[in-house]
Amino acid sequence: MNKKIKEFQEKLVVIETKADSTEKRLDFIERKNKKEITF
């Protein structure tokens, strides 16, 4: 049982990490778009 919980937590960490990097990428794209609009 505990092993399953541990595996699940590890999967969650991986998902959170991916979500975080996706958010940063979106942030970067948004900033880039704002710069293009400013010009």
Secondary structure, DSSP 8 states (H G I E B T S, - for coil): -HHHHHHHHHHHHHHHHHHHHHHHHHHHHHHHHHHHHH-
